[in-house]
Every structure is written in C-alpha cells, then in structure tokens.
Amino acid sequence: MKKEYSQILLVSIIVLMMAFFRVVNAEFHLYNMVPVAALGLFSGSVLQHKRVAYLIPLLAMFLSDLGLSLFTDVQGFYGISQIVSYGALALVTFMGTFLVKRNVMNVVGYTLSGSMIFFLLSNLGTFLGGYYLYSFSGFVECFSLAIPFYKSEMANTFFLNSFLGDAFFSRIAFGIVYLVQQKRTLKIA
C-alpha cells in the first residue's frame, strides 16, 4: 500500500509540474518546451497500468489547458484542434507501449518520432479547426506558420523546442529508470 501511495504521489507531482511548466512557458513565449509528448512516451513505456499511462499525459495536458485559460492570455481550450492534439498525445503514449528495450538509440528514435508525430498531428488539428482556408495553400500556410513554434530563436539558433523539451525529459526520465534498475540489480547480486 505504501509503494502504491508513493507512486500515486510521484505521478501527481509529475502531472502538476508538467501543467505548471506549460503555463509558465507560454507566459515566457517558450512555446512547446514542455515535453508533453515525452511524458506520453515515457508513461506508455514504463508504467504497468496502461490506463494510468494514458491518463498521466492527458491529465497534464488538460490541467495545463485549464491553467492557460485561467491565468494567461493564451487560449486554453480551442475546439477540434485540441481534440486532435489529445489524440496525438494518446498515439504517442500508445507508441511508448512498444518501447520495451530502452537503450539509448531506441529512446532517441522513439523520442524524435513521438515529437514529430505530435507536431504534425497537432498542426493538422489546427488546420482542421478552420484557422486557415480549407485548401492546399491553407494547409501549407498552416504548417509553414507552425515552424516558428517548433524552433527556438534564442541565441540565434534553430533548435527544435518540442524535440529539445522531449529529448531533455526523456533523457532524465529514462535515465532515472535505468539507474533504479541498476541499483536493484546490484542489491540482488
């Protein structure tokens, strides 16, 4: 029971932290630096209870959307595009369920893929939400205008915010799991 309570506490802290950082990053115009896709990937890969694995990133996203609506000028709830973004997050979590062998190459590959899938689908949702003309030129315009949200212009670099946030979180989260597993192996031996 104590182990289950500590896991619930840890999950709650992670969800609240992700929601908080998403709201704060929006205020500082550091869009997409919050590793929501990585949280889905990590949850899908590591957590035994798959319902909880899906619940964690979706709850973090919902709470941050609520926080954005209440505490910032950023629109937190935004119709069909939001539903597509939540679906993209669920898809990345599903992808994480296949990340069983967690070596560096697999984690990097899944992280890059998850980040790209989330970017593409969330922007497809923006297009479907009617923010642009329903035409090929509107589709191209939607994705062209999305690129600045995918990159960082800090220090004149063009690193991808979403991928950097996802890569940073993945490295830390999967690294901690690896260290815990190593510690357990050492105790048994």
Wavefront OBJ file of the C-alpha trace (Angstrom):
o trace
v 0.000 0.000 0.000
v 2.842 2.363 0.875
v 4.504 1.702 -2.516
v 1.222 2.397 -4.333
v 0.734 5.633 -2.368
v 4.249 6.837 -3.229
v 3.677 6.051 -6.932
v 0.413 7.999 -6.898
v 2.176 10.898 -5.186
v 5.012 10.828 -7.740
v 2.579 10.698 -10.662
v 0.586 13.592 -9.193
v 3.728 15.683 -8.820
v 4.778 14.962 -12.415
v 1.346 15.881 -13.778
v 1.207 19.138 -11.805
v 4.788 20.044 -12.767
v 4.093 19.499 -16.472
v 0.914 21.560 -16.296
v 2.686 24.324 -14.371
v 5.656 24.451 -16.767
v 3.380 24.569 -19.808
v 1.560 27.599 -18.388
v 4.804 29.335 -17.340
v 6.470 28.634 -20.685
v 3.509 30.165 -22.513
v 3.930 33.320 -20.458
v 7.630 33.486 -21.410
v 6.818 32.649 -25.057
v 8.862 29.432 -24.906
v 6.200 27.513 -26.762
v 6.412 23.740 -26.860
v 9.404 23.499 -24.498
v 7.279 21.357 -22.214
v 7.857 17.709 -23.060
v 4.255 16.565 -23.208
v 4.962 14.004 -25.961
v 7.908 12.627 -23.983
v 5.671 12.251 -20.949
v 3.272 10.172 -23.050
v 6.119 8.095 -24.457
v 7.604 7.552 -21.008
v 4.251 6.681 -19.439
v 3.443 4.197 -22.176
v 6.842 2.563 -21.914
v 7.370 2.385 -18.171
v 4.021 2.147 -16.422
v 2.478 -1.285 -15.960
v -1.079 0.021 -15.674
v -1.793 1.220 -19.210
v -4.930 3.147 -18.232
v -2.772 5.223 -15.907
v -0.141 5.530 -18.636
v -2.707 7.260 -20.875
v -4.240 9.248 -18.044
v -0.995 10.938 -16.940
v -0.132 12.907 -20.121
v -3.780 13.619 -20.937
v -4.417 14.908 -17.414
v -1.262 17.050 -17.571
v -2.443 18.472 -20.881
v -5.963 19.122 -19.586
v -4.747 20.813 -16.391
v -2.336 22.988 -18.352
v -5.085 23.932 -20.814
v -7.216 24.874 -17.827
v -4.313 26.890 -16.373
v -3.723 28.630 -19.693
v -7.395 29.622 -19.833
v -7.462 30.894 -16.265
v -4.069 32.545 -15.825
v -2.817 33.687 -19.246
v -3.943 35.366 -22.425
v -3.348 32.089 -24.286
v -6.493 30.256 -25.269
v -6.536 27.017 -23.282
v -9.469 25.299 -24.934
v -9.595 25.512 -28.680
v -12.092 23.109 -30.242
v -11.384 20.386 -32.774
v -7.653 21.091 -32.885
v -7.473 20.386 -29.165
v -9.186 17.034 -29.641
v -6.676 16.147 -32.359
v -3.807 17.196 -30.056
v -5.135 14.968 -27.285
v -5.458 12.151 -29.823
v -1.855 12.743 -30.930
v -0.754 12.543 -27.319
v -2.651 9.267 -26.864
v -0.995 7.956 -30.048
v 2.473 8.823 -28.732
v 1.584 7.086 -25.449
v 0.487 4.043 -27.441
v 3.786 4.195 -29.309
v 5.550 4.158 -25.945
v 3.979 0.789 -25.119
v 6.231 -0.682 -27.825
v 9.379 0.845 -26.313
v 10.349 -2.223 -24.323
v 14.095 -2.341 -24.948
v 15.109 1.050 -23.541
v 18.619 1.594 -24.859
v 19.898 5.000 -25.929
v 19.236 4.517 -29.645
v 15.670 3.295 -29.114
v 14.826 6.108 -26.692
v 16.257 8.741 -29.055
v 14.437 7.239 -32.040
v 11.109 6.993 -30.237
v 11.528 10.486 -28.788
v 12.239 12.012 -32.190
v 9.356 10.077 -33.756
v 6.942 10.963 -30.943
v 7.864 14.631 -31.081
v 7.430 14.727 -34.848
v 4.108 12.835 -34.746
v 2.763 15.206 -32.093
v 3.896 18.247 -34.095
v 2.370 17.005 -37.339
v -0.942 15.860 -35.876
v -1.440 18.853 -33.595
v -0.913 21.178 -36.548
v -3.210 19.078 -38.695
v -5.762 19.732 -35.946
v -5.107 23.443 -36.270
v -5.782 23.206 -39.999
v -8.955 21.172 -39.409
v -10.049 23.715 -36.800
v -10.668 26.218 -39.573
v -7.915 28.679 -38.735
v -6.795 28.550 -42.385
v -8.544 28.087 -45.710
v -9.564 24.522 -46.435
v -7.290 24.267 -49.435
v -3.807 23.060 -50.260
v -2.465 26.613 -49.864
v -4.193 26.893 -46.472
v -2.658 23.573 -45.449
v 0.822 24.735 -46.485
v 0.315 28.080 -44.748
v -0.773 26.334 -41.540
v 2.351 24.186 -41.381
v 4.645 26.996 -42.527
v 3.401 29.247 -39.748
v 3.769 26.397 -37.235
v 7.519 26.069 -37.787
v 8.424 29.056 -35.556
v 6.621 27.280 -32.699
v 8.769 24.217 -33.324
v 12.065 26.050 -33.200
v 13.825 28.296 -30.736
v 15.300 31.595 -31.774
v 17.215 32.009 -28.525
v 20.849 32.881 -29.269
v 20.038 32.773 -32.992
v 19.872 29.016 -33.004
v 17.218 26.932 -34.640
v 16.941 24.022 -32.259
v 13.525 22.467 -32.110
v 11.729 23.412 -28.899
v 9.463 20.394 -28.914
v 12.241 17.953 -29.630
v 14.606 19.598 -27.155
v 11.994 19.505 -24.402
v 11.108 15.919 -25.249
v 14.765 14.857 -25.532
v 15.691 16.503 -22.223
v 12.779 14.923 -20.351
v 13.327 11.523 -21.993
v 16.989 11.526 -21.061
v 16.240 12.362 -17.445
v 13.182 10.125 -17.040
v 14.567 7.054 -18.789
v 17.948 7.683 -17.152
v 16.351 7.576 -13.714
v 14.562 4.324 -14.582
v 17.869 2.872 -15.774
v 19.658 3.913 -12.575
v 16.888 2.467 -10.400
v 17.060 -0.805 -12.329
v 20.842 -0.890 -11.936
v 20.524 -0.265 -8.208
v 18.055 -3.157 -7.880
v 20.414 -5.412 -9.859
v 23.303 -4.532 -7.574
v 21.264 -5.238 -4.423
v 20.256 -8.694 -5.652
v 23.793 -9.678 -6.681
l 1 2 3 4 5 6 7 8 9 10 11 12 13 14 15 16 17 18 19 20 21 22 23 24 25 26 27 28 29 30 31 32 33 34 35 36 37 38 39 40 41 42 43 44 45 46 47 48 49 50 51 52 53 54 55 56 57 58 59 60 61 62 63 64 65 66 67 68 69 70 71 72 73 74 75 76 77 78 79 80 81 82 83 84 85 86 87 88 89 90 91 92 93 94 95 96 97 98 99 100 101 102 103 104 105 106 107 108 109 110 111 112 113 114 115 116 117 118 119 120 121 122 123 124 125 126 127 128 129 130 131 132 133 134 135 136 137 138 139 140 141 142 143 144 145 146 147 148 149 150 151 152 153 154 155 156 157 158 159 160 161 162 163 164 165 166 167 168 169 170 171 172 173 174 175 176 177 178 179 180 181 182 183 184 185 186 187 188 189
